[in-house]
């Protein structure tokens, strides 16, 4: 799935009609659905449905298609939420750190936040020792300007992220 390049303009958000939202809701639950099945679900013929999906992709509303994999099946037995505080808030240090975090395969999600931390990262690792080695390496590199990393380990996931809500956020007629 592609990262968002920039937030969508208000115009794009306001142009989504009931059929667009129905398409998004259907694909959110079953991205492998055929265009024929999708068109039947939303009440369009296949061609106009395909055109709407392509338009949603071109506008960046649909960023991509992906498969949800159980982390432990891939050996990711440790899932950590890391709050990262900057010691050096310069633009150069932030850019270096952001590039390094984005490039690291163990960092599966990264957010810039406000409050106590500058970033929240979701990081996976096969063991605590590997997680510690990863964070130690980031802390040891002064060019990243990290002051501290506060880690909260996931003990059990009660609800996994499976996409953003569509219909209940803006149910349109």
C-alpha positions in Angstrom: 0.0 0.0 0.0 1.4 3.4 -0.9 1.9 6.1 1.7 -0.2 9.2 1.2 1.8 11.8 -0.7 -0.4 14.6 0.7 -3.9 15.0 2.2 -6.7 15.0 -0.3 -8.2 18.4 -1.0 -11.6 19.2 0.3 -12.9 19.2 -3.2 -12.0 15.5 -3.7 -13.7 14.6 -0.4 -16.8 16.5 -1.3 -17.2 14.8 -4.7 -17.6 11.3 -3.3 -21.2 10.3 -3.7 -23.2 7.4 -2.3 -22.0 5.0 -5.0 -18.3 6.0 -4.5 -18.7 5.4 -0.8 -20.4 2.0 -1.5 -17.6 1.0 -3.8 -15.0 2.0 -1.1 -16.9 0.1 1.6 -17.2 -3.0 -0.5 -13.5 -3.0 -1.5 -12.4 -2.3 2.1 -14.0 -5.6 3.1 -13.0 -7.6 0.0 -10.3 -6.1 -2.1 -10.2 -9.2 -4.3 -13.8 -8.9 -5.4 -14.2 -9.0 -9.2 -15.5 -5.9 -10.9 -18.7 -7.9 -11.9 -19.4 -8.7 -8.2 -18.6 -5.2 -7.2 -20.9 -3.7 -9.8 -23.7 -6.0 -8.6 -23.1 -5.0 -5.0 -23.3 -1.2 -5.7 -26.0 -1.4 -8.4 -24.0 -0.3 -11.5 -23.1 -2.1 -14.7 -19.5 -3.4 -14.8 -18.1 -0.7 -17.1 -19.2 2.4 -15.1 -18.2 0.6 -11.9 -14.7 0.0 -13.3 -14.4 3.6 -14.4 -15.4 4.8 -10.9 -12.8 2.6 -9.3 -10.1 3.8 -11.8 -11.1 7.4 -11.0 -10.9 6.8 -7.3 -7.4 5.3 -7.8 -6.2 8.2 -10.0 -7.4 10.8 -7.4 -5.5 9.0 -4.7 -8.7 8.0 -2.7 -7.7 4.3 -3.3 -4.0 4.2 -2.5 -3.5 0.5 -3.3 -4.5 -3.1 -2.5 -2.9 -5.3 0.0 -3.2 -8.5 2.0 -3.4 -8.7 5.8 -0.9 -11.2 7.1 -0.8 -12.5 10.7 2.5 -11.1 12.1 3.5 -14.2 14.0 3.2 -16.3 10.8 6.2 -14.3 9.5 8.2 -14.6 12.8 7.2 -11.1 14.1 6.6 -12.3 17.7 7.4 -8.8 19.1 5.2 -5.9 18.2 6.2 -2.6 19.8 4.8 0.9 19.9 7.8 3.2 20.2 7.4 6.8 21.2 10.4 8.7 19.9 11.5 12.0 21.3 14.0 14.2 19.5 17.0 15.7 21.3 17.9 17.7 18.1 14.7 19.0 16.5 16.5 20.5 13.5 15.1 19.9 10.1 18.2 18.0 9.0 18.1 15.6 11.9 14.4 15.0 11.4 14.8 14.3 7.7 17.7 11.8 8.4 15.7 10.0 11.1 12.5 9.9 9.0 14.3 8.5 6.0 16.0 5.8 8.1 12.8 4.8 9.9 10.8 4.7 6.6 13.5 2.6 4.9 13.7 0.1 7.8 11.6 -3.0 7.1 10.9 -3.6 10.8 9.2 -0.2 11.1 5.7 -1.0 9.7 4.0 2.2 10.6 5.3 5.7 11.4 3.3 8.8 12.5 4.4 12.3 13.3 2.6 13.3 16.5 2.3 16.1 19.0 2.6 15.8 22.7 5.3 14.0 24.7 6.8 12.3 21.6 7.7 13.5 18.1 7.0 10.2 16.4 5.1 7.0 17.2 6.4 3.9 15.3 4.9 0.4 15.2 7.9 -1.9 15.0 8.0 -5.7 14.6 10.9 -8.0 15.6 11.4 -11.7 16.0 12.7 -11.3 19.6 13.3 -8.8 22.3 17.0 -8.9 21.7 16.5 -7.9 18.0 14.2 -5.1 19.0 16.7 -3.9 21.5 19.5 -4.0 18.9 17.4 -2.0 16.5 16.5 0.7 19.0 20.1 0.8 20.3 21.4 1.4 16.8 19.0 4.3 16.3 19.9 5.8 19.7 23.7 5.3 19.1 23.7 7.3 15.8 24.0 11.0 16.8 23.0 12.2 13.4 19.4 11.0 14.1 19.1 13.4 17.1 17.0 11.0 19.2 16.8 11.9 22.8 14.7 8.9 24.0 12.7 6.0 22.8 9.8 4.9 25.1 8.5 1.4 24.2 5.2 -0.2 24.9 5.0 -3.8 23.9 1.8 -5.3 22.6 0.7 -8.2 24.8 -2.5 -9.1 22.8 -4.2 -7.4 19.9 -7.9 -7.1 20.4 -8.7 -5.3 17.1 -6.3 -5.0 14.2 -6.4 -2.1 11.7 -8.3 -3.3 8.6 -9.0 0.0 7.0 -10.7 3.3 7.7 -14.4 3.4 8.2 -16.3 4.6 5.1 -20.1 4.7 5.5 -20.4 5.7 9.1 -18.2 8.7 8.8 -20.2 10.5 6.1 -23.3 8.6 5.2 -24.7 10.5 2.2 -28.0 10.2 0.4 
